[in-house]
Amino acid sequence: VIWLDESVEILVKRLMEEKAHRPLIANLSDKDLTKFIQDKLVERHSFYSQADFRLSSDQINDAKLKQIIQQHA
């Protein structure tokens, strides 16, 4: 399991572009969306932290993912 760990800011930016297609967040303001994401990350952290690998956005690239998958497939 690979945890692709993104910052709240990047997650907000991505989700803002898709709000209309996501009923759970469709009616949230920008401020409320940020709070929602922060809360969900805290709520889910115990599950995410069980991943075998954790990559932050500055570590993610095709070569790194391919290497991890090939070594542990």
Backbone as numpy.savetxt, mean C-alpha at the origin, in Angstrom:
# Nx Ny Nz CAx CAy CAz Cx Cy Cz
5.40 -14.10 0.69 4.55 -12.93 0.69 5.45 -11.69 0.69
5.15 -10.76 -0.20 5.90 -9.51 -0.29 4.98 -8.35 0.09
5.43 -7.54 1.03 4.69 -6.35 1.46 5.30 -5.16 0.72
4.53 -4.56 -0.17 4.95 -3.36 -0.88 4.49 -2.17 -0.05
5.36 -1.66 0.76 5.05 -0.63 1.75 5.16 0.76 1.12
4.04 1.42 0.99 3.99 2.76 0.41 3.70 3.80 1.48
4.09 5.02 1.22 3.77 6.11 2.14 2.29 6.45 2.04
1.77 7.05 3.08 0.37 7.49 3.08 0.13 8.45 1.93
1.07 9.35 1.70 0.91 10.35 0.64 0.74 9.71 -0.73
1.54 8.71 -1.03 1.44 8.03 -2.32 0.13 7.27 -2.41
-0.27 6.60 -1.34 -1.54 5.88 -1.35 -2.71 6.82 -1.56
-2.69 7.98 -0.91 -3.76 8.96 -1.08 -3.81 9.42 -2.53
-2.67 9.74 -3.09 -2.62 10.20 -4.49 -3.21 9.15 -5.43
-2.82 7.90 -5.26 -3.33 6.83 -6.12 -4.83 6.62 -5.95
-5.28 6.62 -4.70 -6.70 6.38 -4.45 -7.57 7.55 -4.87
-7.05 8.77 -4.82 -7.82 9.93 -5.27 -8.22 9.78 -6.74
-7.36 9.17 -7.51 -7.62 8.97 -8.94 -8.67 7.90 -9.19
-8.95 7.07 -8.21 -9.87 5.95 -8.39 -11.08 5.99 -7.46
-11.27 7.11 -6.77 -12.35 7.19 -5.78 -13.71 6.80 -6.33
-14.01 7.21 -7.53 -15.33 6.94 -8.11 -15.60 5.45 -8.26
-14.55 4.67 -8.36 -14.68 3.22 -8.56 -14.52 2.43 -7.26
-14.41 3.13 -6.14 -14.20 2.47 -4.85 -15.26 2.98 -3.87
-16.35 2.23 -3.74 -17.48 2.68 -2.91 -17.12 3.03 -1.47
-16.17 2.35 -0.89 -15.82 2.59 0.51 -15.23 3.98 0.74
-14.60 4.54 -0.29 -13.96 5.85 -0.14 -14.55 6.93 -1.04
-15.52 6.58 -1.83 -16.05 7.49 -2.85 -16.51 8.83 -2.30
-17.06 8.86 -1.11 -17.61 10.10 -0.56 -16.72 10.76 0.49
-15.49 10.31 0.61 -14.58 10.90 1.60 -13.89 12.14 1.03
-13.72 13.15 1.87 -12.94 14.32 1.48 -11.47 13.93 1.46
-10.63 14.80 0.92 -9.19 14.52 0.90 -8.66 14.28 2.32
-9.06 15.12 3.25 -8.61 15.00 4.64 -9.10 13.69 5.25
-10.37 13.36 5.00 -10.93 12.13 5.55 -10.29 10.90 4.90
-9.95 10.99 3.63 -9.30 9.87 2.95 -7.93 9.62 3.57
-7.19 10.67 3.84 -5.88 10.53 4.48 -6.02 9.85 5.84
-6.97 10.29 6.63 -7.22 9.69 7.95 -7.64 8.23 7.82
-8.50 7.94 6.85 -8.96 6.58 6.60 -7.78 5.66 6.28
-6.89 6.12 5.41 -5.73 5.31 5.03 -4.81 5.10 6.23
-4.55 6.16 6.97 -3.71 6.03 8.17 -4.29 5.01 9.14
-5.59 5.09 9.36 -6.25 4.15 10.27 -6.16 2.71 9.77
-6.38 2.52 8.47 -6.32 1.17 7.90 -4.92 0.59 7.98
-3.91 1.42 7.76 -2.54 0.93 7.86 -2.21 0.48 9.27
-2.65 1.24 10.25 -2.45 0.85 11.66 -3.20 -0.45 11.95
-4.44 -0.50 11.52 -5.30 -1.67 11.75 -4.72 -2.93 11.13
-4.11 -2.81 9.97 -3.62 -3.98 9.23 -2.14 -4.29 9.46
-1.45 -3.45 10.20 -0.01 -3.60 10.36 0.40 -4.98 10.87
-0.33 -5.51 11.81 0.04 -6.83 12.35 -0.01 -7.91 11.28
-0.88 -7.75 10.30 -0.96 -8.71 9.20 0.16 -8.45 8.19
0.33 -7.19 7.81 1.38 -6.84 6.84 2.76 -7.23 7.35
2.99 -7.08 8.64 4.31 -7.35 9.20 4.68 -8.83 9.18
3.74 -9.68 8.86 4.01 -11.11 8.75 4.59 -11.50 7.39
4.68 -10.54 6.49 5.21 -10.82 5.15 6.67 -11.28 5.24
7.06 -12.09 4.28 8.43 -12.58 4.24 9.41 -11.47 3.84
8.93 -10.56 3.01 9.76 -9.45 2.53 8.97 -8.16 2.61
9.67 -7.08 2.92 9.05 -5.75 2.97 9.89 -4.82 2.11
9.26 -4.27 1.09 9.94 -3.33 0.21 9.23 -1.99 0.27
9.99 -0.95 0.50 9.40 0.39 0.46 9.43 0.88 -0.99
8.70 1.94 -1.26 8.57 2.40 -2.64 9.90 2.77 -3.27
10.87 3.20 -2.48 12.17 3.54 -3.06 13.02 2.31 -3.35
12.58 1.14 -2.93 13.30 -0.11 -3.19 12.67 -0.93 -4.31
11.48 -0.55 -4.72 10.73 -1.36 -5.67 11.20 -1.10 -7.10
11.58 -2.18 -7.75 11.84 -2.13 -9.19 11.67 -3.55 -9.72
11.54 -3.66 -11.02 11.27 -4.97 -11.62 12.36 -5.98 -11.31
13.61 -5.54 -11.36 14.72 -6.46 -11.13 14.70 -7.02 -9.70
14.42 -6.16 -8.73 14.38 -6.60 -7.32 13.25 -7.60 -7.10
12.08 -7.30 -7.62 10.95 -8.22 -7.47 11.23 -9.55 -8.16
11.77 -9.49 -9.35 12.09 -10.72 -10.09 13.09 -11.56 -9.31
14.10 -10.92 -8.74 15.12 -11.63 -7.96 14.50 -12.33 -6.75
13.66 -11.64 -6.01 13.02 -12.23 -4.83 12.14 -13.41 -5.23
11.35 -13.22 -6.27 10.45 -14.29 -6.72 11.23 -15.50 -7.18
12.28 -15.30 -7.96 13.06 -16.42 -8.46 13.78 -17.17 -7.34
14.26 -16.45 -6.35 14.98 -17.09 -5.26 14.07 -17.85 -4.31
12.80 -17.48 -4.26 11.91 -18.06 -3.26 10.67 -18.71 -3.84
10.68 -18.96 -5.12 9.51 -19.58 -5.76 9.49 -21.07 -5.52
